[in-house]
């Protein structure tokens, strides 16, 4: 009996031990079983080893300037990858101290942090490591319920362990920071640093890095843009964590906590930022290039998710200089135009006959092109109801050079308002390489999508005359110093299909004596240009223009001599490379190379070049164009025109006072509808056009004759731009003389061109 009791006690003890072991080890075995089942996909499919090694991360395509600045991105998610070495140690230290203080010690799962989280039910902090958070961001969508979330959590442990085996700690940190969404289209640390602080990640100060790390807890709740006070409190807690982990002294923490959050907030979009018109041109170009690349290679590319790098020729500082110069001058020009058009019944428009009917026609055509009109027509609205809507005032925001204006006006009045805004197109390029350095396609891309550099074609006026002079020098060996009678010249009816005699006049209607070619071009004398056209005819001029890169339509008629053709700023700037580059045309290029996300070069680009004329002929044309800025329509570049006044309104004067050699040409079309200036120094050509959207909107006569001409409307932008460029010698913009050809020149180019202004008859030293 005793033996039976003893055996029963042993069995009971054994049973208790077994159950104790089961109770003690059960959770471990249960966890192991759960992990095993998770790895088999019982709670959802896990990514493969290949997917973990190569996550399907959508990377934005970067547009990079020649001086290494990210000009913008094409994206669905605005994410570009940064390596560990490209991230500030301030950011890394703050991140590890705050989010995973034993990051460099664990293997993906921190047992201590996990135990703390479980014991405090999450109240004492979470248990997820940076590696687990990375796994969650890369491979898990939001859970629909608690059971699914538990399954995801188990999966994150498995993925975290695999990540730790495949990547170094440094790579995991970079992957985490590249994956995190900081909001406002700032996905990844590269974009976040640019959007919130306009910096590269390596340049972040500790107080800036701590703001971004603070957002890791909840990018919406602790967003410095939305909730600055809350973000500052969380940022200061990051400093506390750094002290706790020996990465910051108490004294430094106290000093840093006194600093306010100072953002330089620059949200990324396709309409804002530097060079938006160029970026939009580039988008269209890249779509065509990708299509051609895929056809040639069979490899697929995606502009928005493929992480391409497009290395452009744009110089970020010169681009800023160009945009600032446009802003400075155009705001002043618009102010004067607004004053002048106040006297007109039909605002910016100027018609000799039936002004009311012509204005109504222009506005009605513009109305029919609007989304509002098209939408109403599609819904079957009557014309009367459409007109009523367009004549009813509504709240709206309109563009102005002094900032957006919130106002109330009818859609029809807004059309008239925008028709009265002067527009601009400007491009700058290096003639030896073809590299486009700056591109300003309009006033503001958010409001005006039309690009006046590449899309827009307007009458070029006297900026076309150098083609005529160059043809005469090449065909007839004329010298810039050759004297020509200053008399009305006619090309008779019947020649070149003319229906009547063509006898252009000088703008001042003064004739007599003789003038040198240099003097005549300097002062845009139509009589001399007509004389040259009569000698050579339009065909050689057209042939030369084609060789110089002009692709637009040029009719074979004598009037092209005076610039009646419509061409783009892009074409005109490219063509002038022939004069500045010793007779060799170089086509404008905007891209030097394109790389894939791994840095593999997909294509490199070189400009098209061809010898168009001899070096000595090109130099002769330069000497002609130098006369324009020495003593002609562009001679104000040599002086300091102080502040002047029109109707008691100050007109900003620009203290140019350039002393270096400058070749240039102003251009003004009929009624001042278009104003141009082409400016050339040895290693930079810049073209500027200004004018309203409709050619019937312009300065007109009277004082408008002065303001609407190329020398007043377009040239100042060039002058301000070059002043800014020359202020930084590191840009390397030449102030040297143009290189003179070796040996004896066949023609005389060093003639004296003392002149008065014959284009407008205005005495620029007179107060007005």
ZAMARGU-4260 file (C-alpha; in steps of 0.2 Angstrom, whole numbers, plus 5000, padded with zeros to 4 digits):
<rodrens>
0) 5000/5000/5000 | 5014/5012/5005 | 5023/5007/4989 | 5007/5011/4978 | 5006/5028/4987
5) 5024/5032/4984 | 5022/5027/4965 | 5006/5038/4965 | 5016/5053/4972 | 5030/5051/4960
10) 5017/5050/4945 | 5009/5066/4952 | 5025/5075/4954 | 5031/5070/4936 | 5014/5076/4930
15) 5016/5093/4939 | 5034/5094/4932 | 5028/5091/4915 | 5014/5103/4916 | 5026/5116/4923
20) 5037/5114/4909 | 5023/5115/4897 | 5017/5131/4905 | 5034/5138/4906 | 5040/5133/4888
25) 5023/5133/4880 | 5023/5151/4875 | 5041/5149/4868 | 5035/5134/4858 | 5019/5142/4853
30) 5029/5157/4847 | 5041/5146/4838 | 5026/5137/4830 | 5018/5153/4825 | 5034/5159/4817
35) 5035/5143/4808 | 5017/5144/4801 | 5020/5163/4797 | 5036/5158/4787 | 5025/5146/4777
40) 5012/5159/4773 | 4999/5154/4785 | 4995/5172/4790 | 4999/5180/4773 | 5012/5178/4760
45) 5029/5184/4765 | 5041/5192/4752 | 5054/5181/4744 | 5073/5183/4748 | 5074/5191/4731
50) 5060/5204/4735 | 5069/5208/4752 | 5086/5210/4743 | 5078/5221/4729 | 5062/5229/4736
55) 5050/5237/4723 | 5054/5254/4729 | 5047/5268/4718 | 5061/5280/4715 | 5058/5298/4708
60) 5069/5303/4693 | 5080/5317/4698 | 5085/5332/4687 | 5102/5338/4691 | 5111/5354/4687
65) 5128/5355/4680 | 5133/5362/4698 | 5126/5347/4707 | 5109/5354/4713 | 5093/5344/4711
70) 5083/5355/4700 | 5067/5345/4703 | 5060/5327/4701 | 5047/5317/4691 | 5038/5306/4703
75) 5023/5297/4709 | 5032/5296/4726 | 5044/5310/4728 | 5058/5298/4734 | 5077/5298/4729
80) 5089/5286/4737 | 5103/5293/4749 | 5118/5282/4754 | 5124/5281/4772 | 5138/5292/4768
85) 5126/5306/4762 | 5117/5307/4778 | 5122/5318/4792 | 5129/5310/4808 | 5118/5321/4817
90) 5103/5313/4810 | 5109/5295/4812 | 5114/5298/4831 | 5097/5307/4834 | 5087/5293/4825
95) 5096/5278/4834 | 5095/5287/4851 | 5076/5290/4849 | 5070/5275/4839 | 5081/5261/4843
100) 5095/5264/4856 | 5102/5246/4855 | 5101/5246/4836 | 5120/5242/4833 | 5119/5228/4846
105) 5104/5217/4841 | 5100/5206/4826 | 5084/5214/4821 | 5074/5210/4837 | 5077/5219/4853
110) 5072/5207/4867 | 5073/5220/4881 | 5063/5232/4871 | 5050/5219/4867 | 5049/5213/4885
115) 5046/5231/4891 | 5033/5234/4878 | 5024/5218/4883 | 5025/5222/4901 | 5018/5239/4899
120) 5006/5235/4886 | 5014/5248/4875 | 5013/5262/4888 | 5032/5261/4891 | 5036/5263/4872
125) 5035/5251/4858 | 5046/5236/4855 | 5049/5238/4836 | 5067/5240/4831 | 5072/5251/4816
130) 5074/5235/4806 | 5056/5229/4810 | 5049/5246/4806 | 5058/5245/4789 | 5050/5228/4786
135) 5033/5235/4790 | 5036/5250/4778 | 5042/5240/4764 | 5031/5225/4764 | 5015/5227/4775
140) 4999/5237/4770 | 4989/5243/4785 | 4981/5229/4795 | 4962/5227/4794 | 4960/5220/4812
145) 4970/5214/4827 | 4972/5196/4821 | 4979/5202/4804 | 4991/5214/4814 | 4997/5200/4825
150) 5001/5190/4809 | 5010/5205/4802 | 5020/5207/4817 | 5026/5190/4817 | 5031/5192/4798
155) 5040/5208/4803 | 5051/5198/4815 | 5055/5185/4801 | 5059/5199/4788 | 5069/5209/4800
160) 5080/5194/4804 | 5083/5192/4785 | 5086/5210/4782 | 5100/5209/4796 | 5108/5195/4787
165) 5108/5203/4770 | 5112/5221/4774 | 5125/5230/4786 | 5118/5241/4800 | 5123/5256/4790
170) 5113/5250/4774 | 5098/5247/4785 | 5098/5265/4792 | 5099/5272/4774 | 5085/5260/4768
175) 5074/5266/4783 | 5077/5284/4780 | 5075/5282/4761 | 5058/5273/4764 | 5050/5285/4777
180) 5036/5296/4771 | 5038/5314/4779 | 5022/5320/4770 | 5021/5335/4758 | 5028/5324/4744
185) 5044/5322/4755 | 5046/5303/4754 | 5063/5298/4760 | 5077/5308/4768 | 5083/5317/4752
190) 5066/5324/4748 | 5063/5328/4767 | 5079/5338/4769 | 5075/5348/4753 | 5056/5351/4757
195) 5058/5356/4775 | 5075/5364/4775 | 5081/5366/4757 | 5097/5356/4761 | 5105/5340/4757
200) 5104/5327/4771 | 5123/5328/4774 | 5121/5347/4778 | 5108/5345/4791 | 5112/5354/4808
205) 5107/5344/4824 | 5092/5355/4828 | 5086/5352/4810 | 5089/5333/4810 | 5080/5331/4827
210) 5064/5339/4819 | 5064/5325/4806 | 5068/5312/4818 | 5054/5318/4829 | 5042/5315/4814
215) 5047/5296/4814 | 5035/5294/4829 | 5020/5301/4819 | 5024/5312/4804 | 5007/5320/4804
220) 5005/5323/4823 | 5023/5330/4824 | 5024/5339/4808 | 5033/5356/4810 | 5023/5364/4796
225) 5006/5359/4803 | 5009/5359/4822 | 5025/5369/4826 | 5023/5369/4845 | 5020/5350/4846
230) 5034/5347/4834 | 5046/5357/4845 | 5041/5347/4860 | 5045/5331/4852 | 5061/5338/4845
235) 5066/5343/4862 | 5063/5325/4868 | 5075/5319/4855 | 5088/5329/4863 | 5084/5321/4880
240) 5086/5304/4872 | 5103/5309/4865 | 5109/5314/4882 | 5103/5298/4889 | 5113/5288/4877
245) 5129/5299/4879 | 5127/5307/4862 | 5124/5325/4869 | 5129/5335/4884 | 5116/5342/4896
250) 5123/5360/4892 | 5121/5357/4873 | 5104/5350/4875 | 5098/5366/4885 | 5105/5377/4872
255) 5097/5368/4858 | 5080/5368/4866 | 5081/5387/4866 | 5081/5387/4847 | 5065/5389/4838
260) 5061/5377/4823 | 5067/5387/4807 | 5060/5379/4792 | 5064/5384/4774 | 5049/5375/4767
265) 5049/5371/4749 | 5035/5359/4744 | 5039/5349/4729 | 5028/5351/4714 | 5029/5351/4695
270) 5023/5369/4695 | 5034/5377/4708 | 5053/5378/4711 | 5067/5383/4700 | 5066/5382/4681
275) 5048/5375/4680 | 5046/5379/4661 | 5063/5369/4657 | 5057/5355/4668 | 5041/5354/4659
280) 5050/5354/4642 | 5061/5340/4649 | 5047/5330/4654 | 5040/5329/4636 | 5057/5326/4629
285) 5060/5312/4641 | 5044/5303/4637 | 5050/5303/4619 | 5067/5297/4623 | 5061/5283/4634
290) 5050/5277/4620 | 5065/5277/4608 | 5076/5269/4621 | 5064/5255/4625 | 5062/5252/4606
295) 5081/5251/4604 | 5085/5240/4619 | 5070/5231/4624 | 5072/5237/4642 | 5058/5245/4650
300) 5060/5262/4659 | 5048/5272/4670 | 5050/5291/4671 | 5041/5292/4687 | 5046/5277/4697
305) 5063/5271/4689 | 5075/5282/4699 | 5083/5289/4683 | 5096/5303/4685 | 5095/5316/4671
310) 5111/5327/4671 | 5107/5344/4663 | 5117/5359/4657 | 5107/5371/4668 | 5118/5381/4680
315) 5107/5383/4696 | 5114/5400/4701 | 5113/5407/4683 | 5095/5401/4683 | 5091/5410/4699
320) 5099/5425/4692 | 5089/5424/4676 | 5072/5422/4686 | 5077/5436/4698 | 5081/5448/4683
325) 5065/5444/4675 | 5055/5447/4691 | 5064/5464/4694 | 5062/5471/4677 | 5045/5464/4672
330) 5037/5470/4688 | 5043/5488/4684 | 5038/5486/4665 | 5021/5480/4670 | 5018/5494/4681
335) 5021/5507/4668 | 5011/5497/4655 | 4996/5498/4668 | 4998/5517/4669 | 4998/5519/4650
340) 4983/5508/4646 | 4973/5517/4659 | 4970/5530/4646 | 4963/5517/4634 | 4945/5513/4632
345) 4949/5495/4628 | 4963/5492/4641 | 4979/5484/4633 | 4972/5483/4615 | 4976/5496/4602
350) 4966/5495/4586 | 4965/5508/4572 | 4948/5501/4566 | 4933/5494/4575 | 4942/5492/4592
355) 4926/5486/4600 | 4923/5472/4588 | 4941/5466/4588 | 4942/5466/4607 | 4925/5456/4608
360) 4932/5444/4595 | 4948/5441/4605 | 4939/5439/4622 | 4926/5427/4615 | 4940/5416/4607
365) 4949/5416/4624 | 4933/5412/4633 | 4930/5397/4621 | 4947/5390/4625 | 4944/5389/4644
370) 4939/5374/4654 | 4924/5383/4661 | 4917/5386/4644 | 4920/5368/4638 | 4913/5360/4653
375) 4897/5370/4651 | 4895/5366/4633 | 4898/5348/4636 | 4884/5349/4649 | 4872/5356/4636
380) 4872/5374/4643 | 4865/5388/4631 | 4876/5402/4625 | 4865/5414/4635 | 4868/5405/4651
385) 4887/5403/4647 | 4888/5422/4644 | 4879/5425/4661 | 4891/5414/4670 | 4906/5423/4662
390) 4899/5440/4666 | 4895/5436/4684 | 4909/5441/4697 | 4916/5427/4708 | 4930/5425/4720
395) 4946/5421/4712 | 4965/5422/4714 | 4975/5430/4700 | 4993/5432/4696 | 5003/5448/4699
400) 5022/5452/4700 | 5019/5458/4718 | 5011/5441/4723 | 4995/5432/4721 | 4979/5443/4722
405) 4963/5437/4730 | 4949/5446/4722 | 4932/5446/4715 | 4929/5448/4696 | 4920/5440/4682
410) 4928/5427/4672 | 4927/5438/4657 | 4936/5452/4666 | 4949/5440/4671 | 4952/5436/4653
415) 4955/5455/4650 | 4966/5456/4665 | 4977/5442/4659 | 4978/5449/4641 | 4985/5465/4648
420) 5000/5456/4656 | 5017/5457/4648 | 5025/5440/4645 | 5043/5435/4644 | 5054/5422/4637
425) 5073/5420/4640 | 5087/5408/4637 | 5105/5408/4640 | 5118/5396/4632 | 5137/5394/4630
430) 5141/5395/4612 | 5157/5384/4612 | 5148/5369/4620 | 5130/5372/4616 | 5126/5370/4635
435) 5110/5379/4640 | 5113/5388/4656 | 5096/5396/4660 | 5078/5395/4653 | 5064/5406/4659
440) 5049/5402/4649 | 5036/5414/4656 | 5030/5424/4671 | 5024/5410/4682 | 5021/5392/4677
445) 5007/5390/4689 | 4997/5402/4679 | 5004/5402/4662 | 5009/5385/4655 | 5014/5391/4638
450) 5033/5391/4636 | 5039/5407/4627 | 5057/5399/4625 | 5053/5384/4614 | 5034/5384/4610
455) 5032/5402/4607 | 5036/5410/4590 | 5035/5428/4588 | 5041/5441/4575 | 5059/5444/4578
460) 5061/5461/4571 | 5078/5468/4569 | 5087/5454/4578 | 5085/5445/4561 | 5095/5459/4552
465) 5112/5451/4556 | 5107/5436/4545 | 5105/5449/4530 | 5122/5458/4534 | 5131/5441/4536
470) 5124/5435/4519 | 5130/5451/4511 | 5148/5450/4519 | 5149/5431/4514 | 5142/5434/4496
475) 5149/5451/4492 | 5164/5452/4504 | 5157/5469/4510 | 5166/5477/4525 | 5157/5483/4540
480) 5164/5500/4536 | 5157/5501/4519 | 5147/5517/4516 | 5129/5515/4509 | 5117/5529/4504
485) 5104/5533/4517 | 5090/5534/4505 | 5074/5525/4502 | 5077/5509/4493 | 5063/5500/4483
490) 5062/5483/4478 | 5050/5484/4463 | 5033/5476/4460 | 5035/5459/4452 | 5051/5454/4460
495) 5049/5439/4472 | 5031/5439/4468 | 5028/5456/4476 | 5011/5464/4471 | 5017/5482/4474
500) 5033/5491/4477 | 5042/5488/4493 | 5050/5504/4500 | 5053/5503/4519 | 5056/5518/4529
505) 5068/5522/4544 | 5059/5524/4560 | 5064/5543/4561 | 5060/5546/4543 | 5076/5555/4541
510) 5087/5552/4525 | 5103/5559/4517 | 5121/5556/4516 | 5129/5539/4518 | 5131/5527/4533
515) 5143/5513/4536 | 5135/5496/4538 | 5141/5496/4556 | 5132/5512/4560 | 5117/5506/4551
520) 5115/5490/4560 | 5119/5499/4577 | 5104/5510/4574 | 5093/5497/4565 | 5092/5508/4549
525) 5079/5499/4537 | 5085/5508/4522 | 5102/5500/4523 | 5095/5483/4526 | 5084/5485/4511
530) 5099/5490/4501 | 5108/5474/4506 | 5093/5463/4502 | 5092/5471/4485 | 5110/5466/4482
535) 5108/5448/4487 | 5090/5443/4487 | 5081/5433/4501 | 5087/5416/4496 | 5105/5417/4502
540) 5098/5424/4518 | 5086/5409/4520 | 5100/5397/4516 | 5111/5405/4529 | 5098/5405/4542
545) 5095/5386/4539 | 5113/5382/4542 | 5113/5392/4558 | 5099/5381/4565 | 5083/5391/4561
550) 5070/5378/4557 | 5054/5389/4557 | 5045/5395/4541 | 5054/5409/4532 | 5045/5414/4516
555) 5056/5419/4501 | 5051/5438/4501 | 5061/5453/4504 | 5052/5459/4520 | 5061/5445/4530
560) 5076/5457/4530 | 5066/5467/4543 | 5062/5452/4554 | 5044/5449/4549 | 5047/5430/4552
565) 5040/5421/4568 | 5054/5412/4577 | 5057/5406/4594 | 5069/5412/4607 | 5077/5394/4607
570) 5081/5396/4588 | 5087/5413/4589 | 5099/5410/4603 | 5106/5394/4595 | 5108/5403/4578
575) 5119/5417/4586 | 5132/5404/4592 | 5139/5405/4574 | 5144/5423/4576 | 5152/5419/4594
580) 5160/5403/4589 | 5171/5407/4575 | 5158/5404/4562 | 5154/5386/4569 | 5135/5383/4573
585) 5133/5373/4589 | 5115/5367/4593 | 5108/5370/4610 | 5108/5355/4621 | 5101/5353/4639
590) 5106/5336/4644 | 5124/5329/4646 | 5119/5311/4651 | 5106/5300/4658 | 5109/5286/4671
595) 5098/5272/4678 | 5095/5270/4697 | 5111/5260/4699 | 5122/5274/4690 | 5124/5265/4674
600) 5125/5277/4660 | 5111/5275/4647 | 5116/5288/4635 | 5127/5303/4634 | 5123/5318/4623
605) 5134/5330/4612 | 5128/5344/4602 | 5126/5345/4583 | 5140/5356/4575 | 5144/5362/4558
610) 5155/5376/4550 | 5144/5389/4543 | 5155/5403/4538 | 5174/5408/4540 | 5181/5414/4556
615) 5185/5431/4548 | 5167/5433/4542 | 5160/5428/4559 | 5172/5441/4567 | 5166/5454/4555
620) 5148/5451/4561 | 5153/5452/4579 | 5161/5469/4575 | 5145/5475/4568 | 5135/5469/4583
625) 5148/5477/4595 | 5143/5494/4587 | 5125/5491/4594 | 5131/5492/4612 | 5145/5505/4608
630) 5135/5518/4601 | 5118/5512/4595 | 5101/5506/4601 | 5110/5496/4615 | 5122/5509/4620
635) 5113/5512/4637 | 5122/5496/4643 | 5138/5508/4644 | 5129/5521/4655 | 5120/5523/4672
640) 5103/5529/4668 | 5097/5534/4685 | 5079/5535/4691 | 5067/5544/4679 | 5049/5548/4680
645) 5033/5546/4670 | 5018/5555/4677 | 5026/5556/4693 | 5029/5537/4694 | 5047/5532/4696
650) 5054/5521/4683 | 5069/5511/4689 | 5085/5515/4681 | 5099/5502/4680 | 5117/5506/4683
655) 5124/5495/4670 | 5141/5504/4665 | 5148/5488/4657 | 5165/5492/4650 | 5169/5475/4641
660) 5165/5470/4623 | 5147/5466/4621 | 5139/5461/4604 | 5121/5463/4604 | 5105/5467/4594
665) 5089/5475/4599 | 5073/5471/4590 | 5056/5480/4589 | 5041/5474/4579 | 5027/5485/4572
670) 5017/5494/4585 | 5029/5487/4598 | 5020/5471/4599 | 5037/5461/4601 | 5053/5467/4609
675) 5069/5458/4608 | 5087/5459/4614 | 5101/5447/4609 | 5116/5449/4620 | 5133/5441/4617
680) 5150/5440/4626 | 5163/5427/4622 | 5156/5413/4631 | 5138/5417/4634 | 5123/5421/4622
685) 5107/5426/4630 | 5091/5430/4621 | 5076/5439/4628 | 5058/5442/4621 | 5044/5452/4629
690) 5027/5455/4623 | 5008/5452/4627 | 4999/5436/4623 | 4990/5445/4609 | 4999/5456/4597
695) 4985/5468/4598 | 4990/5472/4616 | 5005/5483/4617 | 5012/5500/4622 | 5007/5508/4606
700) 5012/5526/4601 | 5018/5541/4611 | 5028/5537/4626 | 5023/5519/4623 | 5035/5520/4608
705) 5049/5522/4620 | 5044/5508/4633 | 5039/5495/4620 | 5055/5495/4610 | 5068/5481/4613
710) 5081/5493/4621 | 5068/5497/4635 | 5057/5482/4636 | 5069/5467/4634 | 5087/5474/4635
715) 5086/5478/4654 | 5083/5460/4658 | 5099/5455/4650 | 5108/5469/4659 | 5102/5464/4676
720) 5106/5446/4673 | 5124/5449/4667 | 5127/5461/4682 | 5122/5446/4694 | 5132/5434/4684
725) 5148/5445/4684 | 5146/5447/4703 | 5151/5429/4705 | 5168/5426/4696 | 5167/5408/4700
730) 5153/5407/4686 | 5167/5410/4674 | 5157/5422/4662 | 5170/5431/4651 | 5174/5450/4652
735) 5188/5447/4639 | 5187/5454/4622 | 5181/5443/4608 | 5196/5433/4600 | 5202/5441/4584
740) 5207/5429/4570 | 5225/5426/4567 | 5233/5435/4552 | 5227/5449/4541 | 5209/5452/4539
745) 5202/5453/4521 | 5190/5467/4526 | 5191/5483/4537 | 5182/5480/4553 | 5189/5494/4564
750) 5178/5509/4558 | 5173/5523/4568 | 5154/5523/4572 | 5150/5539/4581 | 5131/5540/4579
755) 5115/5546/4586 | 5100/5535/4590 | 5090/5533/4574 | 5078/5520/4579 | 5067/5530/4590
760) 5073/5548/4590 | 5073/5548/4609 | 5087/5558/4618 | 5090/5546/4632 | 5099/5560/4643
765) 5083/5570/4643 | 5071/5569/4658 | 5054/5563/4654
</rodrens>
